[in-house]
Amino acid sequence: MAERIRFLGQVLSERLAHTRVAFVSGPSQVGKTACCSALSSRVLDWNDVADRLVMLRGPESVARQLGLARRRDDVIVVFDNLHGNLKWKSFVRRLLAHCGPRVRVAITTLYPARVPGRRLPPDSFQLRINPLSVGECARAAVVPDSLIQPPAPLGDEDWAALLEHGGFPEPFIRRDVNFTRRWNAKRNQQLIGHDLPMFAAVRDPSLVQMLAMLLAERSARHLVYSDLSRELGVAVDTVRRWIEVLVGLQYGFLVRPWSTRVPKALRKEPKWFLRDWSSIADPGARARTFVACHLLKAAEGWHDLGYGSFEVRYVCDKLKREVDFLMLRDRKPWFLVEVSEEAAGGEPTASLSYFQRCTRAQHAFQVSMDAAYAAVDCFERADPTVIPARTFLSQLL
């Protein structure tokens, strides 16, 4: 199967026509390098020893190597895996000052440049790349022109491949079970053996690897730090720090509870989700992780495209009523999502209706993983409704 062209490449090209620096972040092997390299042949990779020596010699060396001096036309330079350079800010600033306004810079990093307490440099923007989704596969390289897209059908083969092999481009394209298994093992080994030492100073990486193995079995579940602390034999605060490291490495992500206007709501326990659902054996956990990754991609993509601020939460109370996900738009509840493995046709759960009244969310969806695609606009309904997952997810990024 041929490699897919992703719409993010076009977004990146359009943005670099007006700004000087682009930070492209995302999980390892998600396609950051391919997206940036398609725009320019001038690429320096920090993980390549020869390229690293060129960068360490300073902007003059980079300008000579890439032919950047006295440019009269715009040129894009790609610095791959620059998160390995702890002094990347100073390096980029000096390069731009040395080369002048004709040089545009695309930087690929493992983790987002905009994090709490850290600002992006002036005249720059951030673009986060996530694994392939139903919406992106259904629309190929079409750049979204609105927040919510019209529903679009996805072929049965692509739908099955997404569920079985995940959304990372290489295993999704190959569609071979043995290859996907080997690819997952290799990627996890790279995260712990190569990326972890660059991201954080950890005294015992083997314990972090054990934590990653434990979390691989807990996707879509409430995260109880004390349980993990006892299993690993370390302090609770240490477990918290290590999970933050794994989130930074894009191994997984946390979804936190929402409690505003929800009586007796849970307030502390987050849920843990893997970035790659292909290795999850339990069908229910895989389905919820699949939907969670789609919602995270939508939230980050909408934010980076300038539609506002979005965040994925969940809702649960002490009476054990729960809805899997709540999407916030500009800090206000927008829509609820409950994942169901049953075919469409039944009634929405009582919890979905209850929490829509509590949160005052505009929409409440019970998405059915087994239902066939239906050409209906899910967002035309305000009352709780049961809809096919293939329809709902196709309307997101």
N, C-alpha and C positions, 0 to 999 in steps of 0.2 A: 504493500500500500504506500502511495506517495506521501511525502512529508506535507503537512498542512501549513498553509500560509495563515498567520495569525493577524487579526486586525490591530493588535497592539503595535506592530511594526509601522503601520500607517499613522497611528496616533503619535508615536515617537518622532517620526519624520516631520509631521506637521508642527509639533511643539518645538522641535529644534530649529525650525525656521524663524522662531521669534525669541527664543531664549538660548543661553549659551551653555548651560550645563543640565544634563538629565541624569537622574539617579534611577536606575532600573534594578529593582530588588525582587526577590522571590526565592522559593526553595531550590536547593541544588538539583540540577538536571531538568529544570522546568522549561528551559528554552531562552534564558536571558541572553546568552552569548549569540545564539543563532539570530535572535531578533535584532540585536545591535550590529552584528557583523554584516547583516544584509544591507545596512546603510553605508558601510565604509569598509575598505580593505586595509585601512590604517588601524591596526589592532595591536595592543600590547597587553600581555597577560601576566599578572603578578605571579602566578603560579609557575610560569616558565622562567627558568633561571636566567637565560640570556636577556629576556625582556625586562626582568626585574633589575638587572645590572644597568640597563639603559635608563630606567626610571630613577634609580638611586643616584646616578650621576647628575641628575637635575634637568630642568627644562631645556637647557641648551642642547643636551645630548638627545632628548626626545625630539626636539625640533629638527635636528640634523638627520636623525634616523627616519623620520616620517615625512621630511620635506615640507615643513610648516613655515619656514622663514619667508617673509615678504610675500605672503599669499594675497592675490587680488580677487580670488573667488572664495566662497564659503567652503570649508572643508570640515568633515566630522572625524573626530578621533575617538576610538573606543579603548577604554582602560578596563580590562576584564579582571574580576575578582579583586578589586582594589580594597576590599575590607581587610585584606592581609597587611596593608600598609597603615600602620598606626598614625602616620603623619600625612594622611591623604589630603586633609583640608589645606595644609600649607603647600603641598605639592601642586594641587589644582590651581590654587590662587597664583602661585608663581608662574605656572605654565601659561595661564590666561594673560597675565601681565606681560610675559615675554613674547607671546605669539600674536597678540593683537586681536581685534574684534572679529576677524574672519574665521577664527577657529572655534568650532563647537565641540563639546565634550560629552560623550555618553559613558557613564560609569556603571558597571554591573557590580552589585553587592549582594551578599547573602541575606542581610537584614535591612529593613528600611532605614533611610538616612534620617527621616523625621521620627524621632522617638521622644518620650517625655524628657524635658531638660535639654534637648538638642535641637537647634534650628538648622534649616537648610541654608546654604550660602545664598547671597543675593543673586538675582537673575538665574534662578534654577527651578526645576520642578521634579516631582517624584512620580514614578510609574511602577506600580506593583504588578508582577506577573504571577498568575496562579495557574494551576493545571487546567487542562481543557474541561469544558462544561457542556451541558446539553445545549444551552443557547449558542455558545460559540461554534459547536460542531454543526448545528442546524443552519447557521448563517454564514459559515466559512469565514471569509476575510472582510465582511461588511462591518463598517464602523457604526456602532449604535448612535442613532440620532435623537434618542429620547430616553427618559429614565426607565420606563417599562416598554418592552418590545411587543409587537403583535405575536400571537402564538405561531410556532413554526414546527412542522413535523420533523422528527429525527428517525432515520431508518432503523429497522429492527437490529441490524448487525452492529451499527454504531452504538445503539443503546446498550446492547448486550456487552459490547467491548468496553464501554465506559464502566459498567458495573463490575465486570470481571477483572479487567486489567488496569483500572484507574485512569486518571486524566493526565498523567505525565506523558509527554509526546512519544518517547521511544517505545515503551511497552504497549501503549495504545495502538501505535502504528504496526508493530510486529504481531501482536495478538497471538502470542504463543505462551502457554501456561508455564513451561519450563524456563523460558527466557524471562518472563515476568518475575518468577521466583528468584532467579539468579540476580536479576537487576535490583530487586528490593534488597537482597543481602549485601550487594556491593555498595549500594547507596547508603545503607545504614552504617556500614563499615567506614565509608568515607566521612560521614558526619562525625563519628566518634574519634576516628583515628587521625583525620586531617583537619577538619573544620573546627572541632572543639578546642584544640590548643590555641588556635588563632583568636577564638571568640572569648574565651575565659580561662583563667588560671584555676585548674581543678587538680587537687592533690592526688586523687585516685580516680583516673578516668574509667577504670573497670567498674566501679560502683555506679557511675553515671550510665555506663552501658547496661548494667543490671536494671537500673531504674527505667531506661528506655524499653527494655524487654518487658518489664512489668506493665508499663503504660501501653504497650502494644496490645495487651490483652484487656485493657480497660477503656477503649475508645467508646464514646457516647455514654459514659457512666460518671456519676458524681465522684469527685476527687476527694478522698479522705487522707489528708496529709499524715495523720497519726498512724494509720494502717501502713502506709508506705515507709514511715520512719521505723516502725517495728520490724518490717520485713528486711530492711537494709541495714539496720543497726546503727543509724545515724540520727542526729537531732532533727526535729520538725523544721526548724529554720533552714537547715542544710538542704532538706528535701525541697523546700520552697525555692531556694536559690537555684538548685539544679534544674527544677522544672522551668524556671525563668530562662535558664541557659538553653534548654531544649526548645522552648518556644522561640527564642532568638535564633536558633539554628534552623528554624522552620520545620522541625520534626513533627510538631503538633501545635495546637492552639487551645486556649481556654475560652469557654463561654460562661459568663457570670450571671447570677440571678438578678431579676428585676423585681423591686419591692414597692415602688411608688403606687399608692392607692390599692394595694393588694393586702387584704387582711391576713395576719398570721403568716406572712411570706417568709420563705427562707432567704437569708441575706448573705451568707458567707460561702457556702460550698460551691465552687465552680464545677463545670463539666469539662472533661478532657476529650479532645478529638484528634485523631491522627490526620496528617496532611494527605496521606495516601491510604485509601480505603481498600485497596486490592488485596491486602494481606489479612483482612479481618474475616474470621471464619463464621462468626455468628451472623445470621441473616439480618436480624433486627438491628444490631450494632452497625453493620455495614450500611444498611439503608439510612440510618440516622446520620452516620458520618458522611455519607454521600450527599445528603441534603445540606448538612452543616457546611461542608466545603463549598457548595454552590452559593449558599447565603453569604459566607465570608468573602468569596470572590466578588459577589455583587456589591457588598458593602464597601470593600476597598476600591473596586473599580469605579463605582459611582462617585466616591470621594475624590479620586484622582482625576476623574473627568470633569469635576467641578459642579456636581449636582447637589452638594451639601455634605453634611456630616451624618454617617450611618454607623450603626453598631448592632451586632448580633447578641441577644441575651436569651435567657429562658425564664419561665415562670413556674414556681412551685410553692405550695404552702404546707403547713404542718399537718394538714389533714390528708396529705399525700395526693392532692389534686395537682396535676402538672400538665403543662404544654411544652413541647420540645423546644420551640424557638419563638422569639419575639424580635422583630426587626424595628429598631429605633431610627427615626429620621429627625435630625436636628434635636436630639434628646427627647423626642416624643414618640410614644408607641404608634407604629404604622400598621403592621400586620403580624398576625400570629400564624404559626405553622405547626401542625401536629402530623407526624409521620405514621402512616398506617401500611401494614403489609397486606391488608385485605383488599379485594377488588372494590372498585367504586360502586355506589348504589345504596349504601347504608346511610345512617344518620350521623351527623357530627357528634363527637363525644360531649358529654355534659361539661367536662372541664374546659373545652374550647369555648363554649358559649359563656360559661361563668367568667373566665378570664378576659373575654372580650368586653363584657360589661364592666369588669373591674378596671381594666387598663384603658378603656375607651379607644381601642385600636380600630382603625377604619375597616380592616378586613380580617377574616379568620378562616384559614384554609386547613382542611384535613386532606393531606396529599396521599393518594393511593399509589404504591409502587407497582402494583400488578395491573392497574387499569390501562386500557388502550388509550392512545392519544385522541383528544377531542378538540376540534377547532373552535374553542370558545375562549373569550377573554376573561381570565379569572378575576381580574381587578375591576370588572363591572359589577361584581357582587359585593354587597356590604355585610350581609348576614352570613353566619357560619355555613360553609359549604364543603362538600366532598368533591375533590377534583383529581384528575390523573396527575401524577408526578411529572410525566413527560410533557404535559401541557404547561403546568405551573413553572417548571424549571426552564422551559424554552423561552419564557418571557423575561428571564433575568439575563445578566451578562454571560 
